[in-house]
C-alpha cells in the first residue's frame, strides 16, 4: 500500500466483517489471561442460564398435582437450587462484564497508541494526501467503535452463541420432532439476515467516512480561524460545515434504517418460526405425547434460542460497523513511509570542531504530488565544515526544498547528499536529524510553557541551559515579562505571542540542541529591527563551530555569509560574496536592488 493510501475512502474492501476484525488479533494476544478469565465467567453464566429451564420443568412436573404430594420434601430443594443458579448467574455475569470492559478499554488504548506512533513516523509524502482531521477522526470515533466491539459485542456474541448452541442441544433432548422443525425454519431465515448484514456494513463504512470528512473540515478551519474571520467567511464556512454534517447525518440514517430492517426481519422470522413450533407443542400436550413440564422447558429453551438469535443479529450489526472502523485504522497502520532508516545504518561520522561538511552531488528532485515539475535539477555544491552559506533566489527557486532533502523528509530522484563524507541515506533517520538544528520559516510553538517549548530542542536540558539558549536568541527578556515567566502557557500554536516572539522561541530551541549543522529558513523574517539586531548577533555567535545554511533576503545576514549561493528554477546560477555578485550584475544584483534598495 502506498504511503498516501489512507487518505481516501475508496480502495479495496475486505470480503467479510470477521476477516477484517481479525486484524485486531495482534492487540488481543497480549491479554490471553484476561480472555481466559472472561471465558470461564462466560461459561458459568451460560451454564446457569441453560440449567434454569430444567429446574422449571422439575417444579412443573413434580411440584403440582399428585406428584407434588408425593415429593413435598423436595419442593424446597428445587427452589433453593433455582436461587443458587440465579446467584451463580449474577456473579458470573458481573465478572464477565468487568473483564470484557477492562479488555475493551485496554485494547482501545493500545490501538490508539499504535496508530498514533505509526502515523508520526510517516514522511511528508503521506500528509500531502491525508488530512490530519481524518486521522484524528480515526483515532477517536473509530477506536470508540472498536472499544464497543471488544468490550461488549465480542462478549455478547460468545455468550449468545453458547446459549444458542446449548439451547439447541437441550431443545433436541426435550423434543427431537419439534426441534427439527425449528432448525429447518431457522436455517430459512439466515439468508435475508446475511444479505441485509452486508448492506449495513457498507453503509457503516460510508457513515464513518462522512464523519471523518466533517472532522477534517472543522480541524482545518479552526486552525485558520484568523484568516477565516479576516475575510469574513464565518457564515460561509459554517454553512460548508453544516453541509458536511448533513451528509454524515443522511448516511447515518441510511445505516440506521438498514439496521432497523435487519432487526425487524430477524425478529419476525425467528419468533414466527418459534410460535409455529410452540403451537405444535401445545397440541402435543393435549394429545398426551408431551408433559406440561416438557413443554414449559421447551418454551424456555426456545425463548433462550430466539433471544440469542436476536442478540446475535444486533451484534452482527455492531460488528459490521466496527469492521469498517477496523479497516480504516488498519489502513493507517499498514501505510508504509516513503522514507525509512536502512536496516543496517552506518555510524554517523563525528563532526570536526568547525562543524560538519556537506556535499550535494547532482541532485534532481520533484515532489510526488507534482511529478512533472522539477524542484531541483542537477544541483551540486560543496560546503566545508564551519562554513556559512547564504542561499537566496526568487520564490519557487528550490531553497526550502533543499532543506527538506537535507533533513531527509524526501529523497532525491537522482544524486546524493554526503554528510561528513557519508551518504545520508545510509544513516539512521534519528542520527541524521539529531545532527541538524532547524529554524523553519513557519514557526511551530506548542501548547505548553515557554520552558517546555524551548526544551523541545533537547529533552534532557536543565532549566539553566534553557534560559541560556533563550538569552542567546534574545527571548529571555520578553519571556521574563510573561505572567508566569518561563512557566507561562503560550497557547495553541503560540497564539499568546507575536510573530517575532514565536520566531525567537524557535531560534532558542535550535540553539539549545547545539547541532554541528544549522539550517535557518528566514529565521529573522518576523523580527523588528531591534530584535533582528539582537538575534543576528546571537546567530553569529551560534554559527561559530558549526556549519550553517541560511535562507535569507535580509542584507545583514547575506553580507556576513562566507559564500552566497543564488538559486533559480532549481539550479545554482551564481556563487560568490556579496560584493562579487553585485559587481557581476546578474540575478543576485537584481534581487539586491529590488529587496535592499540603496544598500545593494
C-alpha positions as CSV (number, residue, x, y, z in Angstrom):
1,X,0.0,0.0,0.0
2,X,1.4,3.4,-0.8
3,X,2.0,6.0,1.8
4,X,-0.9,8.1,0.9
5,X,-3.3,5.2,0.7
6,X,-5.1,6.0,3.9
7,X,-6.1,9.4,2.6
8,X,-9.1,8.3,0.5
9,X,-12.2,6.5,1.4
10,X,-12.2,4.1,-1.5
11,X,-9.9,1.2,-2.2
12,X,-10.3,-2.5,-1.7
13,X,-12.8,-3.8,0.8
14,X,-12.3,-7.0,2.9
15,X,-14.6,-9.9,1.9
16,X,-16.1,-10.4,5.3
17,X,-16.5,-8.4,8.6
18,X,-14.9,-11.2,10.6
19,X,-11.9,-11.3,8.3
20,X,-11.4,-7.5,8.9
21,X,-11.8,-7.8,12.6
22,X,-9.1,-10.5,12.6
23,X,-6.7,-7.6,12.2
24,X,-7.3,-6.8,15.9
25,X,-5.8,-10.1,17.0
26,X,-2.3,-8.7,17.5
27,X,-3.8,-6.3,20.0
28,X,-5.7,-9.0,21.8
29,X,-3.0,-11.6,22.1
30,X,-1.1,-10.0,25.0
31,X,-4.2,-10.3,27.2
32,X,-4.8,-14.1,26.9
33,X,-5.1,-14.4,30.7
34,X,-7.9,-11.9,30.9
35,X,-9.7,-13.6,28.0
36,X,-9.4,-16.9,29.7
37,X,-10.9,-15.5,32.9
38,X,-13.7,-13.8,31.0
39,X,-14.3,-17.1,29.1
40,X,-14.6,-19.0,32.4
41,X,-17.1,-16.5,33.7
42,X,-19.0,-16.7,30.4
43,X,-19.2,-20.5,30.5
44,X,-20.5,-20.4,34.1
45,X,-23.1,-17.8,33.2
46,X,-24.2,-19.7,30.1
47,X,-24.4,-23.0,32.1
48,X,-26.5,-21.3,34.8
49,X,-28.9,-19.9,32.2
50,X,-29.3,-23.2,30.4
51,X,-29.9,-25.0,33.7
52,X,-32.9,-22.8,34.7
53,X,-35.4,-24.4,32.3
54,X,-34.6,-27.9,33.7
55,X,-35.4,-26.6,37.2
56,X,-38.7,-25.1,36.0
57,X,-39.6,-28.5,34.3
58,X,-39.0,-30.3,37.6
59,X,-41.1,-27.8,39.5
60,X,-44.0,-28.1,37.0
61,X,-44.0,-31.9,36.7
62,X,-43.1,-32.6,40.4
63,X,-44.3,-29.6,42.2
64,X,-48.0,-29.7,41.2
65,X,-50.8,-32.2,41.4
66,X,-50.4,-35.8,42.7
67,X,-46.6,-35.8,42.1
68,X,-46.3,-32.7,44.4
69,X,-47.9,-34.5,47.3
70,X,-45.5,-37.5,46.8
71,X,-42.5,-35.2,46.6
72,X,-43.4,-32.5,49.0
73,X,-40.0,-32.7,50.7
74,X,-38.1,-32.0,47.5
75,X,-40.0,-28.8,46.6
76,X,-37.9,-26.6,48.9
77,X,-34.7,-28.1,47.4
78,X,-35.9,-27.2,43.9
79,X,-36.5,-23.5,44.9
80,X,-33.1,-23.4,46.7
81,X,-31.4,-24.8,43.6
82,X,-33.2,-22.3,41.4
83,X,-32.0,-19.4,43.7
84,X,-28.4,-20.9,43.7
85,X,-28.5,-20.8,39.9
86,X,-29.6,-17.2,39.9
87,X,-26.7,-16.3,42.3
88,X,-24.2,-18.1,40.1
89,X,-25.6,-16.3,37.1
90,X,-25.3,-12.9,38.8
91,X,-21.7,-13.4,40.0
92,X,-20.6,-14.9,36.7
93,X,-22.3,-12.1,34.7
94,X,-20.7,-9.4,36.8
95,X,-17.2,-11.0,36.4
96,X,-17.7,-11.3,32.7
97,X,-18.8,-7.6,32.4
98,X,-15.8,-6.4,34.4
99,X,-13.2,-8.5,32.4
100,X,-14.5,-7.7,29.0
101,X,-14.9,-4.0,29.8
102,X,-11.3,-3.9,31.0
103,X,-10.2,-5.6,27.8
104,X,-12.2,-3.1,25.7
105,X,-10.5,-0.1,27.4
106,X,-7.1,-1.7,27.3
107,X,-7.1,-2.8,23.7
108,X,-8.6,0.6,22.6
109,X,-5.8,2.4,24.4
110,X,-3.2,0.2,22.7
111,X,-4.7,0.7,19.3
112,X,-4.7,4.5,19.7
113,X,-1.1,4.5,20.8
114,X,0.0,2.2,18.0
115,X,-1.8,4.1,15.3
116,X,-0.5,7.5,16.5
117,X,3.0,6.2,17.0
118,X,2.9,4.8,13.4
119,X,1.4,7.9,11.8
120,X,4.0,10.3,13.3
121,X,6.8,8.3,11.6
122,X,5.3,8.9,8.1
123,X,7.2,11.2,5.7
124,X,5.6,14.4,4.4
125,X,4.6,12.5,1.3
126,X,1.9,10.8,3.4
127,X,0.5,14.1,4.7
128,X,0.3,15.5,1.2
129,X,-2.7,13.2,0.6
130,X,-4.1,12.7,4.1
131,X,-5.9,15.3,6.2
132,X,-5.0,15.5,9.8
133,X,-8.6,15.8,10.7
134,X,-9.4,12.5,9.2
135,X,-6.5,10.9,11.1
136,X,-7.9,12.4,14.3
137,X,-11.4,11.0,13.5
138,X,-10.0,7.5,13.1
139,X,-8.1,7.9,16.4
140,X,-11.3,8.9,18.3
141,X,-14.6,7.8,16.6
142,X,-13.2,4.6,15.0
143,X,-11.4,3.4,18.1
144,X,-14.6,4.1,20.2
145,X,-16.5,1.7,17.9
146,X,-13.8,-1.0,18.3
147,X,-14.0,-0.4,22.1
148,X,-17.7,-1.3,21.9
149,X,-17.0,-4.4,20.0
150,X,-14.1,-5.7,22.2
151,X,-15.6,-4.5,25.4
152,X,-19.2,-5.6,24.7
153,X,-20.0,-7.1,21.4
154,X,-17.5,-10.0,21.4
155,X,-18.7,-11.0,24.9
156,X,-22.3,-10.8,23.8
157,X,-21.6,-12.7,20.7
158,X,-19.8,-15.5,22.6
159,X,-22.5,-15.6,25.3
160,X,-25.4,-15.8,22.8
161,X,-23.5,-18.3,20.6
162,X,-23.2,-20.5,23.7
163,X,-26.8,-20.0,24.6
164,X,-27.9,-20.7,21.0
165,X,-25.8,-23.9,20.8
166,X,-26.7,-25.1,24.3
167,X,-30.3,-24.2,23.8
168,X,-30.5,-26.1,20.5
169,X,-29.0,-29.2,22.2
170,X,-31.5,-29.0,25.0
171,X,-34.3,-28.5,22.6
172,X,-33.4,-31.7,20.8
173,X,-33.1,-33.5,24.1
174,X,-36.6,-32.2,25.0
175,X,-38.3,-33.0,21.7
176,X,-36.5,-34.1,18.5
177,X,-39.5,-33.6,16.3
178,X,-40.3,-30.0,17.3
179,X,-36.6,-29.1,17.4
180,X,-36.0,-30.4,13.9
181,X,-38.9,-28.2,12.6
182,X,-37.4,-25.2,14.4
183,X,-33.9,-25.9,12.9
184,X,-35.2,-26.0,9.4
185,X,-37.2,-22.8,9.8
186,X,-34.2,-21.0,11.4
187,X,-32.0,-22.0,8.5
188,X,-34.5,-20.4,6.2
189,X,-34.2,-17.1,7.9
190,X,-30.4,-16.9,7.8
191,X,-30.2,-15.8,4.2
192,X,-32.1,-12.5,4.4
193,X,-30.2,-11.6,7.6
194,X,-26.9,-12.2,5.9
195,X,-27.9,-10.1,2.9
196,X,-29.0,-7.2,5.0
197,X,-25.9,-7.5,7.1
198,X,-23.7,-6.8,4.1
199,X,-25.6,-3.7,3.3
200,X,-25.3,-2.5,6.9
201,X,-21.6,-2.9,6.8
202,X,-21.2,-0.9,3.6
203,X,-23.3,1.9,5.0
204,X,-21.4,1.8,8.3
205,X,-18.1,2.4,6.4
206,X,-19.7,5.2,4.4
207,X,-21.0,6.8,7.6
208,X,-17.6,6.8,9.3
209,X,-16.0,8.3,6.2
210,X,-18.5,11.2,6.2
211,X,-17.9,11.8,9.9
212,X,-14.1,11.9,9.1
213,X,-14.7,14.4,6.3
214,X,-16.6,16.7,8.7
215,X,-13.9,16.4,11.3
216,X,-11.2,17.2,8.8
217,X,-13.0,20.3,7.6
218,X,-13.6,21.5,11.2
219,X,-9.9,21.0,12.1
220,X,-8.7,22.9,9.0
221,X,-11.0,25.8,9.7
222,X,-10.2,26.0,13.4
223,X,-6.5,26.2,12.6
224,X,-7.1,29.0,10.2
225,X,-9.6,31.0,12.2
226,X,-7.9,34.4,12.0
227,X,-7.8,34.1,8.2
228,X,-11.5,33.0,8.1
229,X,-12.5,36.0,10.2
230,X,-10.3,38.4,8.4
231,X,-12.0,37.5,5.1
232,X,-15.4,37.5,6.8
233,X,-16.0,33.9,5.8
234,X,-17.6,32.8,9.1
235,X,-21.1,32.3,7.7
236,X,-19.8,30.5,4.5
237,X,-17.6,28.2,6.5
238,X,-20.4,27.5,9.0
239,X,-22.7,26.6,6.1
240,X,-20.0,24.4,4.5
241,X,-19.5,22.5,7.8
242,X,-23.3,22.2,8.1
243,X,-23.5,20.6,4.7
244,X,-20.8,18.1,5.7
245,X,-22.6,17.3,8.9
246,X,-25.9,16.8,7.0
247,X,-24.2,14.4,4.6
248,X,-22.9,12.5,7.6
249,X,-26.4,12.5,9.1
250,X,-28.0,11.3,5.9
251,X,-25.6,8.4,5.5
252,X,-26.1,7.6,9.2
253,X,-29.8,7.5,8.8
254,X,-29.4,5.1,5.8
255,X,-27.3,2.9,8.1
256,X,-29.9,3.1,10.9
257,X,-32.7,2.3,8.5
258,X,-30.9,-0.7,7.2
259,X,-30.2,-1.9,10.7
260,X,-33.8,-1.4,11.7
261,X,-34.9,-3.5,8.8
262,X,-32.4,-6.2,9.7
263,X,-33.8,-6.2,13.3
264,X,-37.4,-6.4,12.1
265,X,-36.7,-9.2,9.6
266,X,-34.7,-11.2,12.2
267,X,-37.2,-10.9,15.0
268,X,-40.3,-11.6,12.8
269,X,-38.9,-14.6,11.1
270,X,-37.3,-16.1,14.2
271,X,-40.2,-15.6,16.5
272,X,-42.7,-16.5,13.8
273,X,-40.9,-19.9,13.4
274,X,-40.9,-20.4,17.2
275,X,-44.6,-19.5,17.7
276,X,-45.5,-22.0,15.0
277,X,-43.5,-24.8,16.7
278,X,-45.0,-23.9,20.1
279,X,-48.4,-24.2,18.6
280,X,-47.4,-27.8,17.6
281,X,-46.2,-28.4,21.1
282,X,-49.4,-27.3,22.7
283,X,-51.3,-29.8,20.6
284,X,-48.8,-32.5,21.6
285,X,-49.6,-31.8,25.3
286,X,-53.3,-32.1,24.6
287,X,-52.7,-35.4,22.9
288,X,-50.6,-36.7,25.8
289,X,-47.4,-37.2,23.9
290,X,-45.6,-34.5,25.9
291,X,-45.9,-33.4,29.6
292,X,-46.7,-29.8,30.6
293,X,-43.2,-29.6,32.2
294,X,-41.5,-30.7,29.0
295,X,-43.5,-28.1,27.0
296,X,-42.6,-25.4,29.6
297,X,-38.9,-26.5,29.3
298,X,-39.1,-26.4,25.5
299,X,-40.7,-22.9,25.6
300,X,-37.9,-21.6,27.9
301,X,-35.2,-23.1,25.7
302,X,-36.9,-21.8,22.6
303,X,-37.1,-18.3,24.2
304,X,-33.4,-18.6,25.0
305,X,-32.5,-19.6,21.4
306,X,-34.7,-16.8,20.0
307,X,-33.2,-14.3,22.3
308,X,-29.8,-15.4,21.4
309,X,-30.5,-15.1,17.7
310,X,-32.0,-11.6,18.2
311,X,-29.0,-10.5,20.2
312,X,-26.6,-12.0,17.6
313,X,-28.3,-10.0,14.9
314,X,-27.7,-6.9,16.9
315,X,-24.1,-7.9,17.5
316,X,-23.7,-8.6,13.8
317,X,-24.8,-5.0,13.1
318,X,-22.2,-3.7,15.6
319,X,-19.6,-6.0,14.1
320,X,-20.4,-4.7,10.6
321,X,-19.9,-1.1,11.8
322,X,-16.8,-1.9,13.7
323,X,-15.4,-3.8,10.7
324,X,-15.5,-0.5,8.8
325,X,-13.7,1.3,11.6
326,X,-11.1,-1.5,11.9
327,X,-10.5,-1.4,8.2
328,X,-9.8,2.4,8.4
329,X,-7.5,2.0,11.3
330,X,-5.6,-0.8,9.7
331,X,-5.1,1.4,6.6
332,X,-3.2,3.8,8.9
333,X,-1.2,1.0,10.5
334,X,-0.3,-0.5,7.1
335,X,0.8,2.7,5.5
336,X,4.4,2.5,4.6
337,X,6.6,5.6,4.9
338,X,8.5,6.5,1.7
339,X,11.4,7.5,4.0
340,X,12.8,4.9,6.3
341,X,16.1,4.1,8.1
342,X,18.3,1.5,6.5
343,X,18.1,-2.0,8.1
344,X,21.8,-1.7,9.0
345,X,22.6,2.0,9.3
346,X,26.1,3.3,9.1
347,X,27.6,5.1,12.1
348,X,27.3,8.9,11.9
349,X,30.8,10.4,11.3
350,X,31.9,12.7,14.1
351,X,31.8,16.4,13.2
352,X,35.0,18.4,13.5
353,X,35.5,21.3,15.8
354,X,34.3,23.6,13.0
355,X,31.1,21.6,12.3
356,X,30.1,19.2,9.6
357,X,31.0,19.1,5.9
358,X,28.3,18.8,3.2
359,X,28.4,17.7,-0.4
360,X,25.4,17.8,-2.7
361,X,26.1,15.8,-5.9
362,X,23.9,16.2,-9.0
363,X,20.6,16.5,-7.0
364,X,17.4,16.2,-9.0
365,X,14.0,16.2,-7.3
366,X,10.3,16.6,-7.9
367,X,7.6,16.4,-5.3
368,X,5.4,13.2,-5.6
369,X,2.3,15.4,-5.9
370,X,3.9,17.3,-8.8
371,X,5.8,14.7,-10.8
372,X,6.2,16.8,-13.9
373,X,7.6,19.8,-12.2
374,X,11.3,19.6,-11.2
375,X,12.1,21.5,-7.9
376,X,15.8,20.8,-8.2
377,X,17.8,20.0,-11.4
378,X,21.3,18.5,-11.3
379,X,22.3,20.7,-8.3
380,X,25.9,20.3,-7.0
381,X,27.5,22.1,-4.1
382,X,30.5,21.6,-1.8
383,X,30.3,23.1,1.7
384,X,33.2,23.0,4.1
385,X,33.0,22.4,7.8
386,X,32.3,25.6,9.6
387,X,31.3,27.5,6.5
388,X,28.3,29.8,6.5
389,X,26.3,29.7,3.2
390,X,23.5,32.1,2.4
391,X,21.0,30.7,-0.1
392,X,19.0,33.3,-2.0
393,X,16.7,33.4,-5.0
394,X,13.2,34.1,-6.1
395,X,10.2,32.3,-4.7
396,X,10.0,28.8,-6.0
397,X,13.7,28.5,-6.7
398,X,14.0,25.4,-4.6
399,X,15.6,26.8,-1.4
400,X,13.3,25.3,1.1
401,X,13.2,22.0,-0.9
402,X,17.0,21.8,-0.4
403,X,16.5,22.0,3.4
404,X,13.8,19.2,3.2
405,X,16.2,16.9,1.4
406,X,19.0,17.6,3.9
407,X,16.6,16.6,6.7
408,X,15.6,13.6,4.6
409,X,11.9,14.4,4.6
410,X,12.2,13.4,1.0
411,X,14.8,11.6,-1.1
412,X,16.1,12.9,-4.4
413,X,15.2,11.0,-7.5
414,X,18.8,11.4,-8.6
415,X,22.0,12.3,-6.9
416,X,23.1,12.1,-3.3
417,X,23.9,14.1,-0.2
418,X,27.0,13.4,1.8
419,X,27.3,14.5,5.5
420,X,31.0,14.3,6.5
421,X,31.6,12.0,3.5
422,X,28.7,9.6,4.3
423,X,25.6,9.3,2.2
424,X,22.7,10.4,4.4
425,X,20.5,7.6,3.1
426,X,22.8,5.1,4.9
427,X,22.3,6.8,8.2
428,X,19.5,6.2,10.7
429,X,17.0,9.0,10.5
430,X,17.3,9.7,14.2
431,X,21.1,10.0,14.0
432,X,20.9,12.3,10.9
433,X,18.2,14.6,12.3
434,X,19.9,14.7,15.7
435,X,22.9,16.3,14.0
436,X,20.8,19.1,12.4
437,X,19.2,22.1,14.0
438,X,16.5,23.9,12.1
439,X,14.5,27.1,12.4
440,X,11.7,26.9,9.9
441,X,10.0,29.8,8.1
442,X,6.6,28.7,9.6
443,X,7.4,28.8,13.3
444,X,5.8,26.0,15.4
445,X,5.1,26.7,19.0
446,X,3.3,24.0,21.1
447,X,0.5,24.4,23.6
448,X,2.9,24.3,26.5
449,X,5.0,26.6,28.7
450,X,7.9,28.7,27.3
451,X,10.3,26.4,29.2
452,X,9.0,23.3,27.6
453,X,8.8,24.8,24.1
454,X,12.5,25.6,24.2
455,X,13.4,22.4,25.9
456,X,11.8,20.6,22.9
457,X,15.2,21.1,21.3
458,X,16.9,18.9,23.8
459,X,14.7,16.9,26.2
460,X,17.4,16.5,28.9
461,X,18.4,20.1,29.1
462,X,18.4,21.8,32.5
463,X,16.5,24.9,33.3
464,X,19.7,26.9,33.3
465,X,20.6,25.7,29.8
466,X,17.1,26.6,28.5
467,X,17.5,30.1,29.9
468,X,20.9,30.5,28.4
469,X,19.6,29.5,25.0
470,X,16.7,32.0,25.4
471,X,19.3,34.7,26.2
472,X,21.3,33.8,23.0
473,X,18.1,34.1,21.0
474,X,17.1,37.4,22.6
475,X,14.0,35.8,24.0
476,X,14.8,35.9,27.7
477,X,13.6,39.5,28.3
478,X,10.1,39.1,26.8
479,X,9.7,35.6,28.5
480,X,10.5,37.1,31.9
481,X,7.8,39.7,31.3
482,X,5.2,37.0,30.8
483,X,2.7,36.5,33.8
484,X,4.5,33.3,35.0
485,X,7.8,33.8,33.3
486,X,9.2,30.6,31.8
487,X,6.3,28.6,33.1
488,X,3.7,30.7,31.2
489,X,1.4,28.8,28.9
490,X,1.9,30.1,25.4
491,X,-1.5,28.9,24.0
492,X,-2.2,26.7,21.0
493,X,0.2,27.4,18.2
494,X,1.7,30.2,20.4
495,X,-1.3,32.5,20.0
496,X,-0.3,34.5,23.0
497,X,2.9,35.6,21.4
498,X,3.7,37.9,18.5
499,X,5.2,36.6,15.3
500,X,8.7,37.8,16.3
501,X,8.4,36.3,19.7
502,X,7.4,32.9,18.3
503,X,10.4,33.1,16.0
504,X,12.8,33.8,18.9
505,X,11.4,30.8,20.7
506,X,12.1,28.6,17.7
507,X,15.7,30.0,17.4
508,X,16.3,29.3,21.1
509,X,15.0,25.7,20.6
510,X,17.5,25.2,17.8
511,X,20.4,26.8,19.7
512,X,19.7,24.5,22.7
513,X,20.0,21.5,20.5
514,X,23.6,22.7,19.7
515,X,23.9,20.7,16.4
516,X,27.0,20.7,14.2
517,X,24.8,21.7,11.2
518,X,22.3,24.6,11.5
519,X,19.6,25.3,8.9
520,X,17.9,28.7,9.1
521,X,14.9,29.3,6.9
522,X,14.2,33.0,7.0
523,X,14.9,32.9,10.7
524,X,14.7,36.6,11.2
525,X,11.8,37.3,8.8
526,X,9.3,38.2,11.5
527,X,11.5,40.3,13.7
528,X,11.5,44.1,14.1
529,X,14.7,46.0,13.6
530,X,15.8,45.9,17.2
531,X,15.0,42.2,17.7
532,X,16.7,41.4,14.4
533,X,19.9,43.1,15.6
534,X,19.9,41.1,18.8
535,X,19.0,37.8,17.2
536,X,21.6,38.4,14.4
537,X,24.3,38.9,17.0
538,X,23.1,35.7,18.8
539,X,23.1,33.7,15.5
540,X,26.6,34.9,14.6
541,X,27.8,33.6,17.9
542,X,25.9,30.4,17.4
543,X,27.4,29.9,14.0
544,X,30.9,29.6,15.4
545,X,32.0,26.0,15.4
546,X,29.2,24.7,13.2
547,X,28.2,24.7,9.5
548,X,25.3,27.0,8.8
549,X,23.0,27.2,5.8
550,X,20.8,30.3,5.8
551,X,17.8,31.0,3.5
552,X,17.5,34.8,3.8
553,X,16.9,38.0,1.9
554,X,18.0,40.3,4.7
555,X,21.2,42.2,3.7
556,X,22.8,41.8,7.2
557,X,22.6,38.0,7.0
558,X,23.7,37.8,3.4
559,X,26.7,40.1,3.8
560,X,28.1,38.1,6.7
561,X,28.0,34.8,4.9
562,X,31.2,33.2,3.7
563,X,29.5,32.5,0.4
564,X,26.2,33.4,-1.3
565,X,24.6,30.7,-3.4
566,X,22.0,32.1,-5.8
567,X,19.3,29.6,-7.0
568,X,16.7,29.9,-9.7
569,X,14.4,27.3,-11.1
570,X,16.0,24.5,-9.1
571,X,19.6,25.3,-10.2
572,X,22.6,27.2,-8.8
573,X,23.1,30.1,-11.2
574,X,25.7,32.1,-9.2
575,X,28.0,31.8,-6.2
576,X,30.3,34.3,-4.6
577,X,30.5,37.0,-1.9
578,X,28.0,39.9,-1.8
579,X,30.4,42.4,-3.4
580,X,31.4,39.9,-6.2
581,X,27.8,39.1,-7.1
582,X,26.7,42.7,-7.1
583,X,29.6,43.6,-9.3
584,X,28.7,40.8,-11.6
585,X,25.3,42.3,-12.4
586,X,23.4,39.1,-12.6
587,X,20.3,37.7,-10.8
588,X,21.7,38.5,-7.3
589,X,22.3,42.1,-8.3
590,X,18.7,42.4,-9.4
591,X,17.4,40.8,-6.2
592,X,19.6,43.0,-4.1
593,X,18.5,46.1,-5.9
594,X,14.8,45.2,-5.5
595,X,14.9,44.0,-1.9
596,X,17.7,46.0,-0.4
597,X,17.4,49.3,-2.4
598,X,20.4,51.6,-1.9
599,X,22.1,49.0,0.4
600,X,22.8,46.9,-2.7
